[in-house]
Amino acid sequence: MTDYFESIQKLGKERFEAAAAASAAAVKEFEAAAREQQDYSKRAFEEAQSFGRKLFSVKSLDEAVKAHSEYFETARRDFWDQVSKANSLYFSFAKKLVKPADGPVAKIVEDSFAKSKAA
């Protein structure tokens, strides 16, 4: 009977440690994603300001169209690069969030499978 309580206590401790590790990993990854988004927003704002200054200094319609095309092509490319970075950051976030629970969950599944096979 004491073995049963010890195993339950051990399992509870393992789950708590896994949850704590997952929380720490989640905070770290979330901060990295937030920092990256903040950097992108700052860059995009600075590029928009630069475009505005350039647009006000053009002398002809052709120059304005060229500046407009260059800005939007750069903005589009930067946006999709940012989307790609955000995807990888959030995928990494999800992997690190699940990783600490992987060991205890695998052990529970393994124990359950062994018990059902023995029965």
Secondary structure, DSSP 8 states (H G I E B T S, - for coil): -HHHHHHHHHHHHHHHHHHHHHHHHHHHHHHHHHHHHHHHHHHHHHHHHHHHHHHHT--SHHHHHHHHHHHHHHHHHHHHHHHHHHHHHHHHHHHHHHHHHHHHHHHHHHHHHHHHHH-
